[in-house]
Amino acid sequence: MLIIAIFKSLAIIGFAYFLAGIISDNFYTSLYPWIDDYFWAKTIMHAPIYFGVLIIGYFMFIRKYIK
């Protein structure tokens, strides 16, 4: 349960970064000025979403149907 809670919080944090990136395109470069490349900044910021969604999906759906 602790692992699920950690990844859920990571997914929420990543989603907040994602929304802020939609609102402001300068969000990533202003928050992390040492990341010059926009693509890599978005990839780094969105990584928590992908991992969180994968782990939550695994624990909630795959384990329920495949036993």
Helices and strands as residue ranges (DSSP letters): H 2-23, H 27-31, H 38-57, I 58-62, H 63-65
